[in-house]
Amino acid sequence: MNNIDVSNVTEFVDVFANKDKFNGDVSKWNVSNGYDFEDMFYSCKKFTGDLSKWDVSNAVYFDTFFTFCYRFNSDLSN
């Protein structure tokens, strides 16, 4: 998954929503142009990916981004 160029994407709405078994590696995605991340990982019950290097400084919407992501416990402090 890290080979996908998403550097020009601005809306990541529902990208992985309701993908119960999704646990792909998106750690190297360049999401710096993204502003809408609503429901991106909604109900990804097994997702534990590393998003610590994502630059979401242009993001405005994160509604229900991790809702029902029971296993997600990664560091998002940066």
Backbone as CSV, one residue per row, in Angstrom:
resi,resn,N_x,N_y,N_z,CA_x,CA_y,CA_z,C_x,C_y,C_z
1,MET,0.806,-1.193,0.000,0.000,0.000,0.000,0.856,1.267,0.000
2,ASN,2.073,1.182,0.486,2.917,2.368,0.567,3.368,2.881,-0.803
3,ASN,3.166,2.108,-1.852,3.582,2.531,-3.185,2.541,3.396,-3.882
4,ILE,1.401,3.597,-3.262,0.339,4.395,-3.863,0.624,5.872,-3.616
5,ASP,0.603,6.667,-4.680,0.859,8.098,-4.558,-0.450,8.825,-4.264
6,VAL,-0.602,9.296,-3.036,-1.800,10.029,-2.633,-1.462,11.489,-2.333
7,SER,-0.327,11.944,-2.791,0.155,13.285,-2.444,-0.747,14.419,-2.936
8,ASN,-1.567,14.179,-3.942,-2.469,15.216,-4.443,-3.910,15.037,-3.981
9,VAL,-4.150,14.024,-3.179,-5.501,13.762,-2.685,-5.840,14.757,-1.581
10,THR,-7.046,15.305,-1.630,-7.484,16.253,-0.603,-8.580,15.672,0.287
11,GLU,-9.333,14.708,-0.230,-10.416,14.102,0.543,-10.189,12.601,0.682
12,PHE,-10.068,12.169,1.927,-9.852,10.760,2.233,-11.088,10.140,2.886
13,VAL,-12.241,10.715,2.618,-13.503,10.283,3.218,-13.803,8.830,2.865
14,ASP,-14.056,8.013,3.886,-14.490,6.611,3.734,-13.501,5.700,3.005
15,VAL,-12.252,6.083,2.876,-11.290,5.288,2.102,-11.263,3.833,2.559
16,PHE,-11.181,3.604,3.852,-11.148,2.238,4.370,-12.352,1.922,5.253
17,ALA,-13.367,2.741,5.209,-14.542,2.553,6.061,-15.168,1.181,5.852
18,ASN,-15.510,0.555,6.963,-16.189,-0.745,6.988,-15.366,-1.890,6.402
19,LYS,-14.075,-1.714,6.329,-13.179,-2.800,5.907,-12.700,-3.493,7.187
20,ASP,-13.541,-4.337,7.737,-13.320,-4.949,9.049,-11.938,-5.560,9.226
21,LYS,-11.402,-6.144,8.175,-10.136,-6.870,8.286,-8.931,-6.068,7.808
22,PHE,-9.138,-4.823,7.383,-8.030,-4.024,6.864,-6.995,-3.740,7.950
23,ASN,-5.734,-3.987,7.627,-4.621,-3.646,8.500,-3.378,-3.384,7.648
24,GLY,-3.575,-2.723,6.514,-2.483,-2.438,5.586,-1.535,-1.368,6.098
25,ASP,-0.362,-1.339,5.501,0.663,-0.366,5.872,0.513,0.888,5.021
26,VAL,0.077,1.968,5.642,-0.068,3.260,4.966,0.821,4.299,5.648
27,SER,1.818,3.838,6.352,2.673,4.709,7.163,3.459,5.733,6.347
28,LYS,3.733,5.435,5.090,4.542,6.338,4.275,3.706,7.186,3.319
29,TRP,2.401,7.128,3.452,1.538,7.950,2.602,1.784,9.420,2.889
30,ASN,1.867,10.221,1.830,1.980,11.672,1.963,0.566,12.247,1.899
31,VAL,-0.023,12.509,3.061,-1.399,13.008,3.149,-1.427,14.500,3.471
32,SER,-0.319,15.185,3.243,-0.181,16.585,3.652,-1.151,17.537,2.958
33,ASN,-1.697,17.161,1.804,-2.680,18.005,1.125,-4.117,17.692,1.549
34,GLY,-4.274,16.669,2.361,-5.607,16.269,2.783,-6.228,17.238,3.771
35,TYR,-7.520,17.499,3.587,-8.234,18.337,4.546,-9.457,17.626,5.118
36,ASP,-9.959,16.586,4.443,-11.142,15.881,4.925,-10.833,14.397,5.096
37,PHE,-10.823,13.959,6.349,-10.505,12.580,6.700,-11.682,11.874,7.379
38,GLU,-12.890,12.399,7.176,-14.060,11.829,7.831,-14.208,10.341,7.518
39,ASP,-14.462,9.570,8.556,-14.746,8.134,8.439,-13.649,7.325,7.745
40,MET,-12.463,7.844,7.641,-11.413,7.166,6.872,-11.187,5.721,7.329
41,PHE,-11.106,5.505,8.625,-10.888,4.157,9.151,-12.094,3.653,9.937
42,TYR,-13.245,4.227,9.699,-14.465,3.857,10.421,-14.690,2.345,10.353
43,SER,-14.803,1.739,11.503,-15.086,0.304,11.647,-13.994,-0.605,11.087
44,CYS,-12.758,-0.122,11.068,-11.603,-0.971,10.719,-11.159,-1.649,12.007
45,LYS,-11.858,-2.670,12.368,-11.722,-3.293,13.680,-10.340,-3.879,13.954
46,LYS,-9.565,-4.176,12.929,-8.245,-4.785,13.125,-7.086,-3.843,12.815
47,PHE,-7.382,-2.610,12.430,-6.334,-1.682,12.026,-5.445,-1.271,13.198
48,THR,-4.141,-1.444,13.027,-3.165,-1.065,14.055,-1.999,-0.306,13.436
49,GLY,-2.195,0.233,12.247,-1.120,0.870,11.491,-0.469,2.063,12.170
50,ASP,0.723,2.360,11.713,1.513,3.478,12.225,1.218,4.723,11.393
51,LEU,0.622,5.724,12.017,0.314,6.982,11.337,1.119,8.130,11.940
52,SER,2.121,7.806,12.700,2.873,8.810,13.458,3.621,9.816,12.591
53,LYS,3.894,9.470,11.355,4.634,10.390,10.477,3.724,11.142,9.505
54,TRP,2.437,10.931,9.602,1.500,11.641,8.732,1.465,13.113,9.093
55,ASP,1.526,13.964,8.079,1.380,15.414,8.264,-0.072,15.765,7.947
56,VAL,-0.850,15.995,8.985,-2.263,16.334,8.807,-2.520,17.789,9.217
57,SER,-1.516,18.624,9.056,-1.619,20.021,9.475,-2.644,20.814,8.657
58,ASN,-3.017,20.346,7.472,-4.033,21.021,6.660,-5.424,20.437,6.866
59,ALA,-5.523,19.422,7.702,-6.802,18.739,7.916,-7.782,19.606,8.688
60,VAL,-9.040,19.495,8.296,-10.119,20.222,8.950,-11.129,19.254,9.559
61,TYR,-11.398,18.159,8.869,-12.437,17.225,9.303,-11.858,15.859,9.663
62,PHE,-12.174,15.420,10.885,-11.768,14.097,11.362,-12.937,13.346,11.982
63,ASP,-14.164,13.768,11.710,-15.330,13.130,12.332,-15.289,11.622,12.135
64,THR,-15.485,10.900,13.196,-15.530,9.435,13.254,-14.376,8.751,12.511
65,PHE,-13.227,9.372,12.525,-12.016,8.858,11.872,-11.663,7.451,12.351
66,PHE,-11.686,7.229,13.658,-11.322,5.934,14.233,-12.488,5.235,14.938
67,THR,-13.710,5.653,14.709,-14.849,5.028,15.380,-14.887,3.542,15.069
68,PHE,-15.017,2.738,16.102,-15.052,1.275,16.026,-13.738,0.653,15.554
69,CYS,-12.641,1.346,15.758,-11.308,0.782,15.496,-10.786,0.268,16.839
70,TYR,-11.257,-0.861,17.231,-11.020,-1.371,18.578,-9.559,-1.646,18.905
71,ARG,-8.757,-1.999,17.941,-7.361,-2.363,18.200,-6.369,-1.222,18.008
72,PHE,-6.796,-0.134,17.384,-5.877,0.954,17.106,-5.369,1.587,18.404
73,ASN,-4.044,1.638,18.541,-3.444,2.175,19.757,-2.077,2.774,19.433
74,SER,-1.925,3.353,18.263,-0.640,3.919,17.851,-0.456,5.332,18.373
75,ASP,0.780,5.749,18.437,1.146,7.078,18.920,0.808,8.133,17.863
76,LEU,-0.005,9.106,18.242,-0.382,10.191,17.344,0.037,11.540,17.918
77,SER,0.976,11.538,18.825,1.337,12.753,19.546,1.968,13.823,18.647
78,ASN,2.565,13.421,17.537,3.163,14.421,16.644,2.155,14.906,15.640
